[in-house]
Amino acid sequence: MNRPVPRGFTLVEVLVALAIVATTLIAGLQATASMTRMAERQSDRVLAQICAENALTQIRLERQFPNVGESMQSCAQAGRELQVQLLVQPTPNPNFRRVQALLSRDGTHLLELGTVVGRF
């Protein structure tokens, strides 16, 4: 009498298939997490750009020659709190000042934006 040939997969084949699926899922999760972090960072940079432009525009609208020095302020955009550090530095021409806005969030540097402001 012939024995019937067993059908189906062996335990080793099932374990190998599970290992392949698990590796694929882990790689997919890592890629998704990386894309999420990049999207959040891009969003932070756009908000930082808005804050920097607002801070530099405010200096221009004050119509006063800015004093040399450093100041800190916060900027709330889209529910996020950003820190704006304004650096005002002299230039070789005494009629102009270099103003630089450095933006960060939770201690992470996001953006630098600078301009030159003239005497009014």
Biopython code that builds the backbone (N, CA, C, O; Angstrom):
import numpy as np
from Bio.PDB.StructureBuilder import StructureBuilder

atoms = [
    (1, "MET", "N", (0.812, -1.181, 0.000)),
    (1, "MET", "CA", (0.000, 0.000, 0.000)),
    (1, "MET", "C", (0.860, 1.251, 0.000)),
    (1, "MET", "O", (1.875, 1.355, 0.689)),
    (2, "ASN", "N", (0.414, 2.164, -0.784)),
    (2, "ASN", "CA", (1.103, 3.443, -0.835)),
    (2, "ASN", "C", (0.552, 4.372, 0.235)),
    (2, "ASN", "O", (-0.653, 4.468, 0.469)),
    (3, "ARG", "N", (1.480, 5.036, 0.859)),
    (3, "ARG", "CA", (1.057, 6.042, 1.837)),
    (3, "ARG", "C", (0.627, 7.299, 1.099)),
    (3, "ARG", "O", (1.201, 7.644, 0.066)),
    (4, "PRO", "N", (-0.372, 7.978, 1.621)),
    (4, "PRO", "CA", (-0.760, 9.226, 0.969)),
    (4, "PRO", "C", (0.313, 10.295, 1.218)),
    (4, "PRO", "O", (0.865, 10.388, 2.315)),
    (5, "VAL", "N", (0.594, 11.079, 0.212)),
    (5, "VAL", "CA", (1.589, 12.158, 0.308)),
    (5, "VAL", "C", (0.952, 13.304, 1.084)),
    (5, "VAL", "O", (-0.121, 13.786, 0.719)),
    (6, "PRO", "N", (1.621, 13.744, 2.166)),
    (6, "PRO", "CA", (1.032, 14.837, 2.933)),
    (6, "PRO", "C", (0.999, 16.132, 2.123)),
    (6, "PRO", "O", (1.916, 16.439, 1.361)),
    (7, "ARG", "N", (-0.088, 16.877, 2.316)),
    (7, "ARG", "CA", (-0.241, 18.151, 1.629)),
    (7, "ARG", "C", (-0.030, 19.273, 2.634)),
    (7, "ARG", "O", (-0.169, 19.073, 3.840)),
    (8, "GLY", "N", (0.309, 20.463, 2.122)),
    (8, "GLY", "CA", (0.490, 21.610, 2.988)),
    (8, "GLY", "C", (1.950, 21.968, 3.138)),
    (8, "GLY", "O", (2.813, 21.441, 2.435)),
    (9, "PHE", "N", (2.213, 22.866, 4.056)),
    (9, "PHE", "CA", (3.560, 23.378, 4.272)),
    (9, "PHE", "C", (4.128, 22.792, 5.546)),
    (9, "PHE", "O", (3.406, 22.453, 6.483)),
    (10, "THR", "N", (5.426, 22.686, 5.550)),
    (10, "THR", "CA", (6.088, 22.227, 6.768)),
    (10, "THR", "C", (6.239, 23.412, 7.713)),
    (10, "THR", "O", (6.092, 24.564, 7.307)),
    (11, "LEU", "N", (6.530, 23.122, 8.954)),
    (11, "LEU", "CA", (6.713, 24.167, 9.950)),
    (11, "LEU", "C", (7.857, 25.095, 9.570)),
    (11, "LEU", "O", (7.751, 26.306, 9.765)),
    (12, "VAL", "N", (8.925, 24.569, 9.044)),
    (12, "VAL", "CA", (10.076, 25.393, 8.647)),
    (12, "VAL", "C", (9.674, 26.362, 7.530)),
    (12, "VAL", "O", (10.065, 27.529, 7.553)),
    (13, "GLU", "N", (8.912, 25.893, 6.576)),
    (13, "GLU", "CA", (8.475, 26.769, 5.487)),
    (13, "GLU", "C", (7.587, 27.901, 6.004)),
    (13, "GLU", "O", (7.709, 29.040, 5.554)),
    (14, "VAL", "N", (6.708, 27.596, 6.930)),
    (14, "VAL", "CA", (5.838, 28.624, 7.511)),
    (14, "VAL", "C", (6.660, 29.644, 8.283)),
    (14, "VAL", "O", (6.402, 30.842, 8.176)),
    (15, "LEU", "N", (7.650, 29.196, 9.063)),
    (15, "LEU", "CA", (8.493, 30.111, 9.838)),
    (15, "LEU", "C", (9.322, 31.014, 8.931)),
    (15, "LEU", "O", (9.495, 32.198, 9.222)),
    (16, "VAL", "N", (9.835, 30.461, 7.834)),
    (16, "VAL", "CA", (10.601, 31.278, 6.884)),
    (16, "VAL", "C", (9.691, 32.337, 6.259)),
    (16, "VAL", "O", (10.092, 33.492, 6.112)),
    (17, "ALA", "N", (8.484, 31.952, 5.896)),
    (17, "ALA", "CA", (7.541, 32.906, 5.308)),
    (17, "ALA", "C", (7.194, 34.008, 6.315)),
    (17, "ALA", "O", (7.109, 35.178, 5.941)),
    (18, "LEU", "N", (6.994, 33.649, 7.580)),
    (18, "LEU", "CA", (6.702, 34.642, 8.612)),
    (18, "LEU", "C", (7.883, 35.591, 8.820)),
    (18, "LEU", "O", (7.687, 36.789, 9.027)),
    (19, "ALA", "N", (9.091, 35.067, 8.766)),
    (19, "ALA", "CA", (10.275, 35.913, 8.921)),
    (19, "ALA", "C", (10.373, 36.919, 7.776)),
    (19, "ALA", "O", (10.723, 38.078, 7.999)),
    (20, "ILE", "N", (10.071, 36.490, 6.566)),
    (20, "ILE", "CA", (10.115, 37.386, 5.414)),
    (20, "ILE", "C", (9.047, 38.472, 5.541)),
    (20, "ILE", "O", (9.323, 39.643, 5.281)),
    (21, "VAL", "N", (7.850, 38.098, 5.933)),
    (21, "VAL", "CA", (6.771, 39.067, 6.097)),
    (21, "VAL", "C", (7.107, 40.061, 7.216)),
    (21, "VAL", "O", (6.874, 41.260, 7.064)),
    (22, "ALA", "N", (7.651, 39.574, 8.332)),
    (22, "ALA", "CA", (8.010, 40.451, 9.450)),
    (22, "ALA", "C", (9.084, 41.450, 9.033)),
    (22, "ALA", "O", (8.990, 42.628, 9.377)),
    (23, "THR", "N", (10.089, 41.009, 8.307)),
    (23, "THR", "CA", (11.154, 41.894, 7.845)),
    (23, "THR", "C", (10.589, 42.971, 6.919)),
    (23, "THR", "O", (10.968, 44.138, 7.019)),
    (24, "THR", "N", (9.701, 42.588, 6.033)),
    (24, "THR", "CA", (9.077, 43.540, 5.114)),
    (24, "THR", "C", (8.240, 44.571, 5.868)),
    (24, "THR", "O", (8.288, 45.759, 5.551)),
    (25, "LEU", "N", (7.477, 44.125, 6.860)),
    (25, "LEU", "CA", (6.654, 45.036, 7.641)),
    (25, "LEU", "C", (7.508, 46.009, 8.446)),
    (25, "LEU", "O", (7.165, 47.188, 8.543)),
    (26, "ILE", "N", (8.599, 45.548, 9.019)),
    (26, "ILE", "CA", (9.493, 46.424, 9.784)),
    (26, "ILE", "C", (10.101, 47.489, 8.875)),
    (26, "ILE", "O", (10.185, 48.658, 9.252)),
    (27, "ALA", "N", (10.520, 47.087, 7.687)),
    (27, "ALA", "CA", (11.086, 48.054, 6.738)),
    (27, "ALA", "C", (10.034, 49.087, 6.338)),
    (27, "ALA", "O", (10.343, 50.272, 6.223)),
    (28, "GLY", "N", (8.809, 48.650, 6.129)),
    (28, "GLY", "CA", (7.730, 49.568, 5.783)),
    (28, "GLY", "C", (7.422, 50.545, 6.908)),
    (28, "GLY", "O", (7.186, 51.726, 6.653)),
    (29, "LEU", "N", (7.421, 50.069, 8.146)),
    (29, "LEU", "CA", (7.177, 50.943, 9.295)),
    (29, "LEU", "C", (8.276, 51.987, 9.438)),
    (29, "LEU", "O", (7.997, 53.149, 9.732)),
    (30, "GLN", "N", (9.515, 51.579, 9.235)),
    (30, "GLN", "CA", (10.627, 52.527, 9.331)),
    (30, "GLN", "C", (10.534, 53.595, 8.243)),
    (30, "GLN", "O", (10.793, 54.771, 8.498)),
    (31, "ALA", "N", (10.169, 53.189, 7.049)),
    (31, "ALA", "CA", (10.022, 54.154, 5.957)),
    (31, "ALA", "C", (8.883, 55.134, 6.250)),
    (31, "ALA", "O", (9.011, 56.332, 5.995)),
    (32, "THR", "N", (7.782, 54.629, 6.779)),
    (32, "THR", "CA", (6.649, 55.489, 7.120)),
    (32, "THR", "C", (7.021, 56.467, 8.223)),
    (32, "THR", "O", (6.676, 57.646, 8.145)),
    (33, "ALA", "N", (7.720, 55.995, 9.251)),
    (33, "ALA", "CA", (8.142, 56.869, 10.347)),
    (33, "ALA", "C", (9.091, 57.946, 9.845)),
    (33, "ALA", "O", (9.001, 59.098, 10.269)),
    (34, "SER", "N", (9.993, 57.585, 8.950)),
    (34, "SER", "CA", (10.924, 58.554, 8.385)),
    (34, "SER", "C", (10.188, 59.619, 7.582)),
    (34, "SER", "O", (10.514, 60.802, 7.685)),
    (35, "MET", "N", (9.217, 59.225, 6.796)),
    (35, "MET", "CA", (8.453, 60.190, 6.007)),
    (35, "MET", "C", (7.623, 61.104, 6.907)),
    (35, "MET", "O", (7.462, 62.287, 6.606)),
    (36, "THR", "N", (7.100, 60.572, 7.998)),
    (36, "THR", "CA", (6.334, 61.385, 8.941)),
    (36, "THR", "C", (7.229, 62.431, 9.592)),
    (36, "THR", "O", (6.831, 63.588, 9.724)),
    (37, "ARG", "N", (8.439, 62.036, 10.001)),
    (37, "ARG", "CA", (9.381, 62.984, 10.593)),
    (37, "ARG", "C", (9.763, 64.069, 9.592)),
    (37, "ARG", "O", (9.853, 65.242, 9.955)),
    (38, "MET", "N", (9.988, 63.690, 8.344)),
    (38, "MET", "CA", (10.361, 64.670, 7.327)),
    (38, "MET", "C", (9.209, 65.645, 7.055)),
    (38, "MET", "O", (9.448, 66.837, 6.863)),
    (39, "ALA", "N", (7.987, 65.163, 7.036)),
    (39, "ALA", "CA", (6.837, 66.032, 6.807)),
    (39, "ALA", "C", (6.681, 67.016, 7.968)),
    (39, "ALA", "O", (6.375, 68.187, 7.743)),
    (40, "GLU", "N", (6.886, 66.559, 9.200)),
    (40, "GLU", "CA", (6.794, 67.449, 10.351)),
    (40, "GLU", "C", (7.910, 68.484, 10.329)),
    (40, "GLU", "O", (7.684, 69.654, 10.640)),
    (41, "ARG", "N", (9.105, 68.058, 9.965)),
    (41, "ARG", "CA", (10.226, 69.008, 9.881)),
    (41, "ARG", "C", (9.970, 70.051, 8.791)),
    (41, "ARG", "O", (10.253, 71.233, 8.984)),
    (42, "GLN", "N", (9.447, 69.622, 7.668)),
    (42, "GLN", "CA", (9.134, 70.568, 6.586)),
    (42, "GLN", "C", (8.079, 71.568, 7.046)),
    (42, "GLN", "O", (8.181, 72.760, 6.756)),
    (43, "SER", "N", (7.080, 71.090, 7.753)),
    (43, "SER", "CA", (6.041, 71.968, 8.283)),
    (43, "SER", "C", (6.643, 72.975, 9.265)),
    (43, "SER", "O", (6.299, 74.156, 9.231)),
    (44, "ASP", "N", (7.538, 72.511, 10.137)),
    (44, "ASP", "CA", (8.214, 73.415, 11.076)),
    (44, "ASP", "C", (9.024, 74.475, 10.339)),
    (44, "ASP", "O", (9.049, 75.634, 10.754)),
    (45, "ARG", "N", (9.682, 74.093, 9.260)),
    (45, "ARG", "CA", (10.496, 75.052, 8.503)),
    (45, "ARG", "C", (9.622, 76.107, 7.821)),
    (45, "ARG", "O", (10.005, 77.275, 7.754)),
    (46, "VAL", "N", (8.471, 75.713, 7.322)),
    (46, "VAL", "CA", (7.558, 76.684, 6.703)),
    (46, "VAL", "C", (7.061, 77.663, 7.761)),
    (46, "VAL", "O", (7.018, 78.870, 7.519)),
    (47, "LEU", "N", (6.687, 77.154, 8.927)),
    (47, "LEU", "CA", (6.233, 78.034, 10.007)),
    (47, "LEU", "C", (7.367, 78.933, 10.492)),
    (47, "LEU", "O", (7.139, 80.098, 10.820)),
    (48, "ALA", "N", (8.577, 78.401, 10.538)),
    (48, "ALA", "CA", (9.738, 79.207, 10.935)),
    (48, "ALA", "C", (9.988, 80.317, 9.921)),
    (48, "ALA", "O", (10.347, 81.431, 10.304)),
    (49, "GLN", "N", (9.808, 80.035, 8.659)),
    (49, "GLN", "CA", (9.967, 81.054, 7.609)),
    (49, "GLN", "C", (8.975, 82.189, 7.828)),
    (49, "GLN", "O", (9.332, 83.361, 7.708)),
    (50, "ILE", "N", (7.744, 81.848, 8.147)),
    (50, "ILE", "CA", (6.722, 82.868, 8.391)),
    (50, "ILE", "C", (7.112, 83.719, 9.594)),
    (50, "ILE", "O", (7.029, 84.946, 9.546)),
    (51, "CYS", "N", (7.537, 83.065, 10.673)),
    (51, "CYS", "CA", (7.933, 83.804, 11.885)),
    (51, "CYS", "C", (9.120, 84.722, 11.611)),
    (51, "CYS", "O", (9.135, 85.868, 12.060)),
    (52, "ALA", "N", (10.105, 84.231, 10.883)),
    (52, "ALA", "CA", (11.288, 85.034, 10.586)),
    (52, "ALA", "C", (10.921, 86.248, 9.743)),
    (52, "ALA", "O", (11.370, 87.360, 10.021)),
    (53, "GLU", "N", (10.116, 86.038, 8.726)),
    (53, "GLU", "CA", (9.704, 87.163, 7.885)),
    (53, "GLU", "C", (8.898, 88.180, 8.691)),
    (53, "GLU", "O", (9.048, 89.387, 8.500)),
    (54, "ASN", "N", (8.046, 87.692, 9.589)),
    (54, "ASN", "CA", (7.272, 88.614, 10.440)),
    (54, "ASN", "C", (8.183, 89.437, 11.342)),
    (54, "ASN", "O", (7.984, 90.642, 11.490)),
    (55, "ALA", "N", (9.183, 88.795, 11.947)),
    (55, "ALA", "CA", (10.091, 89.503, 12.859)),
    (55, "ALA", "C", (10.910, 90.547, 12.106)),
    (55, "ALA", "O", (11.080, 91.664, 12.594)),
    (56, "LEU", "N", (11.415, 90.202, 10.935)),
    (56, "LEU", "CA", (12.213, 91.157, 10.157)),
    (56, "LEU", "C", (11.343, 92.289, 9.608)),
    (56, "LEU", "O", (11.789, 93.434, 9.534)),
    (57, "THR", "N", (10.122, 91.977, 9.228)),
    (57, "THR", "CA", (9.208, 93.016, 8.754)),
    (57, "THR", "C", (8.842, 93.969, 9.890)),
    (57, "THR", "O", (8.716, 95.175, 9.678)),
    (58, "GLN", "N", (8.674, 93.430, 11.079)),
    (58, "GLN", "CA", (8.365, 94.270, 12.234)),
    (58, "GLN", "C", (9.490, 95.277, 12.494)),
    (58, "GLN", "O", (9.225, 96.435, 12.816)),
    (59, "ILE", "N", (10.733, 94.839, 12.355)),
    (59, "ILE", "CA", (11.867, 95.760, 12.535)),
    (59, "ILE", "C", (11.815, 96.875, 11.496)),
    (59, "ILE", "O", (12.052, 98.040, 11.816)),
    (60, "ARG", "N", (11.506, 96.516, 10.253)),
    (60, "ARG", "CA", (11.421, 97.533, 9.203)),
    (60, "ARG", "C", (10.260, 98.499, 9.457)),
    (60, "ARG", "O", (10.392, 99.699, 9.216)),
    (61, "LEU", "N", (9.127, 97.984, 9.942)),
    (61, "LEU", "CA", (7.959, 98.833, 10.166)),
    (61, "LEU", "C", (8.119, 99.764, 11.366)),
    (61, "LEU", "O", (7.439, 100.787, 11.440)),
    (62, "GLU", "N", (8.994, 99.434, 12.293)),
    (62, "GLU", "CA", (9.226, 100.309, 13.436)),
    (62, "GLU", "C", (9.880, 101.617, 13.017)),
    (62, "GLU", "O", (9.802, 102.617, 13.731)),
    (63, "ARG", "N", (10.522, 101.605, 11.862)),
    (63, "ARG", "CA", (11.166, 102.784, 11.282)),
    (63, "ARG", "C", (12.148, 103.447, 12.233)),
    (63, "ARG", "O", (12.297, 104.669, 12.248)),
    (64, "GLN", "N", (12.819, 102.615, 13.029)),
    (64, "GLN", "CA", (13.886, 103.085, 13.900)),
    (64, "GLN", "C", (15.124, 102.264, 13.586)),
    (64, "GLN", "O", (15.042, 101.074, 13.282)),
    (65, "PHE", "N", (16.260, 102.916, 13.666)),
    (65, "PHE", "CA", (17.520, 102.219, 13.429)),
    (65, "PHE", "C", (17.739, 101.249, 14.597)),
    (65, "PHE", "O", (17.832, 101.686, 15.744)),
    (66, "PRO", "N", (17.824, 99.937, 14.324)),
    (66, "PRO", "CA", (17.914, 98.973, 15.430)),
    (66, "PRO", "C", (19.261, 99.067, 16.162)),
    (66, "PRO", "O", (20.307, 99.290, 15.552)),
    (67, "ASN", "N", (19.203, 98.893, 17.469)),
    (67, "ASN", "CA", (20.419, 98.884, 18.279)),
    (67, "ASN", "C", (21.140, 97.550, 18.124)),
    (67, "ASN", "O", (20.512, 96.502, 17.974)),
    (68, "VAL", "N", (22.469, 97.608, 18.162)),
    (68, "VAL", "CA", (23.268, 96.394, 18.071)),
    (68, "VAL", "C", (23.002, 95.556, 19.323)),
    (68, "VAL", "O", (22.963, 96.080, 20.437)),
    (69, "GLY", "N", (22.823, 94.276, 19.128)),
    (69, "GLY", "CA", (22.592, 93.391, 20.258)),
    (69, "GLY", "C", (21.799, 92.164, 19.863)),
    (69, "GLY", "O", (21.642, 91.842, 18.685)),
    (70, "GLU", "N", (21.311, 91.495, 20.882)),
    (70, "GLU", "CA", (20.622, 90.225, 20.698)),
    (70, "GLU", "C", (19.342, 90.249, 21.515)),
    (70, "GLU", "O", (19.322, 90.760, 22.635)),
    (71, "SER", "N", (18.274, 89.695, 20.956)),
    (71, "SER", "CA", (17.018, 89.599, 21.691)),
    (71, "SER", "C", (16.339, 88.276, 21.362)),
    (71, "SER", "O", (16.585, 87.670, 20.318)),
    (72, "MET", "N", (15.483, 87.848, 22.274)),
    (72, "MET", "CA", (14.723, 86.607, 22.094)),
    (72, "MET", "C", (13.241, 86.938, 22.182)),
    (72, "MET", "O", (12.820, 87.797, 22.957)),
    (73, "GLN", "N", (12.470, 86.241, 21.376)),
    (73, "GLN", "CA", (11.024, 86.355, 21.453)),
    (73, "GLN", "C", (10.429, 85.037, 21.000)),
    (73, "GLN", "O", (11.114, 84.212, 20.396)),
    (74, "SER", "N", (9.169, 84.845, 21.287)),
    (74, "SER", "CA", (8.523, 83.616, 20.834)),
    (74, "SER", "C", (7.516, 83.965, 19.747)),
    (74, "SER", "O", (7.043, 85.096, 19.641)),
    (75, "CYS", "N", (7.209, 82.964, 18.954)),
    (75, "CYS", "CA", (6.277, 83.138, 17.844)),
    (75, "CYS", "C", (5.379, 81.900, 17.807)),
    (75, "CYS", "O", (5.867, 80.776, 17.693)),
    (76, "ALA", "N", (4.095, 82.110, 17.902)),
    (76, "ALA", "CA", (3.140, 80.999, 17.849)),
    (76, "ALA", "C", (2.547, 80.938, 16.442)),
    (76, "ALA", "O", (1.970, 81.907, 15.948)),
    (77, "GLN", "N", (2.700, 79.800, 15.824)),
    (77, "GLN", "CA", (2.143, 79.564, 14.493)),
    (77, "GLN", "C", (1.552, 78.160, 14.462)),
    (77, "GLN", "O", (2.224, 77.189, 14.811)),
    (78, "ALA", "N", (0.311, 78.057, 14.048)),
    (78, "ALA", "CA", (-0.367, 76.768, 13.873)),
    (78, "ALA", "C", (-0.272, 75.896, 15.131)),
    (78, "ALA", "O", (-0.097, 74.681, 15.046)),
    (79, "GLY", "N", (-0.388, 76.530, 16.282)),
    (79, "GLY", "CA", (-0.354, 75.779, 17.531)),
    (79, "GLY", "C", (1.028, 75.346, 17.970)),
    (79, "GLY", "O", (1.161, 74.590, 18.933)),
    (80, "ARG", "N", (2.055, 75.808, 17.287)),
    (80, "ARG", "CA", (3.439, 75.455, 17.653)),
    (80, "ARG", "C", (4.148, 76.705, 18.144)),
    (80, "ARG", "O", (3.969, 77.795, 17.600)),
    (81, "GLU", "N", (4.946, 76.532, 19.170)),
    (81, "GLU", "CA", (5.690, 77.654, 19.754)),
    (81, "GLU", "C", (7.124, 77.601, 19.241)),
    (81, "GLU", "O", (7.849, 76.637, 19.488)),
    (82, "LEU", "N", (7.524, 78.650, 18.524)),
    (82, "LEU", "CA", (8.878, 78.748, 17.989)),
    (82, "LEU", "C", (9.623, 79.862, 18.711)),
    (82, "LEU", "O", (9.022, 80.859, 19.112)),
    (83, "GLN", "N", (10.926, 79.693, 18.875)),
    (83, "GLN", "CA", (11.758, 80.713, 19.492)),
    (83, "GLN", "C", (12.498, 81.473, 18.391)),
    (83, "GLN", "O", (13.099, 80.877, 17.497)),
    (84, "VAL", "N", (12.440, 82.801, 18.479)),
    (84, "VAL", "CA", (13.093, 83.664, 17.500)),
    (84, "VAL", "C", (14.205, 84.421, 18.218)),
    (84, "VAL", "O", (13.951, 85.160, 19.169)),
    (85, "GLN", "N", (15.432, 84.231, 17.758)),
    (85, "GLN", "CA", (16.571, 84.978, 18.287)),
    (85, "GLN", "C", (16.974, 85.982, 17.215)),
    (85, "GLN", "O", (17.331, 85.602, 16.100)),
    (86, "LEU", "N", (16.913, 87.266, 17.560)),
    (86, "LEU", "CA", (17.286, 88.319, 16.621)),
    (86, "LEU", "C", (18.670, 88.842, 16.981)),
    (86, "LEU", "O", (18.912, 89.258, 18.114)),
    (87, "LEU", "N", (19.573, 88.818, 16.011)),
    (87, "LEU", "CA", (20.924, 89.335, 16.183)),
    (87, "LEU", "C", (21.077, 90.566, 15.305)),
    (87, "LEU", "O", (20.921, 90.491, 14.086)),
    (88, "VAL", "N", (21.379, 91.685, 15.918)),
    (88, "VAL", "CA", (21.619, 92.920, 15.168)),
    (88, "VAL", "C", (23.107, 93.211, 15.270)),
    (88, "VAL", "O", (23.646, 93.357, 16.368)),
    (89, "GLN", "N", (23.772, 93.296, 14.117)),
    (89, "GLN", "CA", (25.222, 93.493, 14.066)),
    (89, "GLN", "C", (25.548, 94.719, 13.220)),
    (89, "GLN", "O", (24.830, 95.036, 12.272)),
    (90, "PRO", "N", (26.621, 95.395, 13.562)),
    (90, "PRO", "CA", (27.035, 96.539, 12.733)),
    (90, "PRO", "C", (27.607, 96.048, 11.407)),
    (90, "PRO", "O", (27.998, 94.889, 11.268)),
    (91, "THR", "N", (27.643, 96.945, 10.454)),
    (91, "THR", "CA", (28.264, 96.670, 9.155)),
    (91, "THR", "C", (29.386, 97.681, 8.955)),
    (91, "THR", "O", (29.477, 98.646, 9.713)),
    (92, "PRO", "N", (30.236, 97.488, 7.962)),
    (92, "PRO", "CA", (31.294, 98.476, 7.704)),
    (92, "PRO", "C", (30.740, 99.883, 7.428)),
    (92, "PRO", "O", (31.388, 100.884, 7.734)),
    (93, "ASN", "N", (29.548, 99.943, 6.854)),
    (93, "ASN", "CA", (28.899, 101.232, 6.623)),
    (93, "ASN", "C", (28.027, 101.532, 7.843)),
    (93, "ASN", "O", (27.106, 100.765, 8.125)),
    (94, "PRO", "N", (28.283, 102.617, 8.574)),
    (94, "PRO", "CA", (27.529, 102.891, 9.808)),
    (94, "PRO", "C", (26.052, 103.211, 9.581)),
    (94, "PRO", "O", (25.287, 103.294, 10.541)),
    (95, "ASN", "N", (25.645, 103.389, 8.336)),
    (95, "ASN", "CA", (24.238, 103.669, 8.043)),
    (95, "ASN", "C", (23.394, 102.414, 7.873)),
    (95, "ASN", "O", (22.193, 102.498, 7.615)),
    (96, "PHE", "N", (24.020, 101.252, 8.016)),
    (96, "PHE", "CA", (23.305, 99.992, 7.840)),
    (96, "PHE", "C", (23.596, 99.058, 9.000)),
    (96, "PHE", "O", (24.666, 99.120, 9.605)),
    (97, "ARG", "N", (22.641, 98.192, 9.310)),
    (97, "ARG", "CA", (22.802, 97.141, 10.312)),
    (97, "ARG", "C", (22.362, 95.816, 9.694)),
    (97, "ARG", "O", (21.405, 95.747, 8.924)),
    (98, "ARG", "N", (23.085, 94.790, 10.056)),
    (98, "ARG", "CA", (22.724, 93.438, 9.614)),
    (98, "ARG", "C", (21.843, 92.821, 10.685)),
    (98, "ARG", "O", (22.222, 92.775, 11.856)),
    (99, "VAL", "N", (20.669, 92.348, 10.291)),
    (99, "VAL", "CA", (19.731, 91.727, 11.225)),
    (99, "VAL", "C", (19.536, 90.277, 10.791)),
    (99, "VAL", "O", (19.211, 89.984, 9.640)),
    (100, "GLN", "N", (19.743, 89.395, 11.741)),
    (100, "GLN", "CA", (19.640, 87.967, 11.456)),
    (100, "GLN", "C", (18.639, 87.349, 12.425)),
    (100, "GLN", "O", (18.717, 87.567, 13.634)),
    (101, "ALA", "N", (17.698, 86.576, 11.885)),
    (101, "ALA", "CA", (16.710, 85.864, 12.694)),
    (101, "ALA", "C", (17.068, 84.385, 12.689)),
    (101, "ALA", "O", (17.155, 83.760, 11.632)),
    (102, "LEU", "N", (17.277, 83.828, 13.885)),
    (102, "LEU", "CA", (17.573, 82.405, 14.042)),
    (102, "LEU", "C", (16.372, 81.765, 14.720)),
    (102, "LEU", "O", (15.992, 82.163, 15.822)),
    (103, "LEU", "N", (15.780, 80.789, 14.074)),
    (103, "LEU", "CA", (14.577, 80.172, 14.614)),
    (103, "LEU", "C", (14.834, 78.741, 15.050)),
    (103, "LEU", "O", (15.562, 77.989, 14.401)),
    (104, "SER", "N", (14.215, 78.388, 16.169)),
    (104, "SER", "CA", (14.349, 77.032, 16.693)),
    (104, "SER", "C", (13.047, 76.614, 17.352)),
    (104, "SER", "O", (12.199, 77.441, 17.688)),
    (105, "ARG", "N", (12.916, 75.324, 17.523)),
    (105, "ARG", "CA", (11.764, 74.744, 18.223)),
    (105, "ARG", "C", (12.289, 73.655, 19.132)),
    (105, "ARG", "O", (12.931, 72.708, 18.677)),
    (106, "ASP", "N", (12.021, 73.788, 20.400)),
    (106, "ASP", "CA", (12.474, 72.812, 21.409)),
    (106, "ASP", "C", (13.983, 72.589, 21.325)),
    (106, "ASP", "O", (14.458, 71.463, 21.470)),
    (107, "GLY", "N", (14.727, 73.659, 21.092)),
    (107, "GLY", "CA", (16.179, 73.568, 21.038)),
    (107, "GLY", "C", (16.741, 73.074, 19.721)),
    (107, "GLY", "O", (17.959, 72.981, 19.575)),
    (108, "THR", "N", (15.890, 72.754, 18.758)),
    (108, "THR", "CA", (16.345, 72.271, 17.451)),
    (108, "THR", "C", (16.347, 73.432, 16.463)),
    (108, "THR", "O", (15.313, 74.054, 16.221)),
    (109, "HIS", "N", (17.513, 73.719, 15.897)),
    (109, "HIS", "CA", (17.656, 74.807, 14.926)),
    (109, "HIS", "C", (16.842, 74.480, 13.676)),
    (109, "HIS", "O", (16.939, 73.380, 13.132)),
    (110, "LEU", "N", (16.040, 75.446, 13.229)),
    (110, "LEU", "CA", (15.201, 75.234, 12.057)),
    (110, "LEU", "C", (15.600, 76.085, 10.859)),
    (110, "LEU", "O", (15.622, 75.602, 9.727)),
    (111, "LEU", "N", (15.920, 77.366, 11.113)),
    (111, "LEU", "CA", (16.078, 78.276, 9.989)),
    (111, "LEU", "C", (16.855, 79.515, 10.407)),
    (111, "LEU", "O", (16.794, 79.939, 11.561)),
    (112, "GLU", "N", (17.582, 80.088, 9.461)),
    (112, "GLU", "CA", (18.238, 81.391, 9.618)),
    (112, "GLU", "C", (17.807, 82.257, 8.452)),
    (112, "GLU", "O", (17.802, 81.822, 7.300)),
    (113, "LEU", "N", (17.448, 83.484, 8.767)),
    (113, "LEU", "CA", (17.055, 84.420, 7.726)),
    (113, "LEU", "C", (17.617, 85.782, 8.108)),
    (113, "LEU", "O", (17.492, 86.208, 9.256)),
    (114, "GLY", "N", (18.229, 86.461, 7.157)),
    (114, "GLY", "CA", (18.853, 87.739, 7.472)),
    (114, "GLY", "C", (18.502, 88.813, 6.462)),
    (114, "GLY", "O", (18.056, 88.532, 5.350)),
    (115, "THR", "N", (18.716, 90.054, 6.881)),
    (115, "THR", "CA", (18.500, 91.205, 6.026)),
    (115, "THR", "C", (19.403, 92.335, 6.487)),
    (115, "THR", "O", (20.070, 92.237, 7.517)),
    (116, "VAL", "N", (19.415, 93.386, 5.725)),
    (116, "VAL", "CA", (20.160, 94.588, 6.074)),
    (116, "VAL", "C", (19.141, 95.721, 6.207)),
    (116, "VAL", "O", (18.289, 95.912, 5.340)),
    (117, "VAL", "N", (19.245, 96.465, 7.306)),
    (117, "VAL", "CA", (18.318, 97.567, 7.564)),
    (117, "VAL", "C", (19.128, 98.857, 7.535)),
    (117, "VAL", "O", (20.185, 98.965, 8.155)),
    (118, "GLY", "N", (18.602, 99.829, 6.798)),
    (118, "GLY", "CA", (19.271, 101.113, 6.693)),
    (118, "GLY", "C", (18.711, 102.141, 7.656)),
    (118, "GLY", "O", (17.632, 101.968, 8.222)),
    (119, "ARG", "N", (19.460, 103.202, 7.827)),
    (119, "ARG", "CA", (19.020, 104.328, 8.672)),
    (119, "ARG", "C", (17.889, 105.038, 7.939)),
    (119, "ARG", "O", (17.969, 105.253, 6.730)),
    (120, "PHE", "N", (16.839, 105.401, 8.666)),
    (120, "PHE", "CA", (15.673, 106.046, 8.047)),
    (120, "PHE", "C", (15.810, 107.534, 8.061)),
    (120, "PHE", "O", (14.923, 108.240, 7.581)),
]
sb = StructureBuilder()
sb.init_structure("model")
sb.init_model(0)
sb.init_chain("A")
sb.init_seg("    ")
for serial, (resi, resn, name, xyz) in enumerate(atoms, 1):
    if name == "N":
        sb.init_residue(resn, " ", resi, " ")
    sb.init_atom(name, np.array(xyz, "f"), 0.0, 1.0, " ", f" {name:<3s}", serial, name[0])
structure = sb.get_structure()
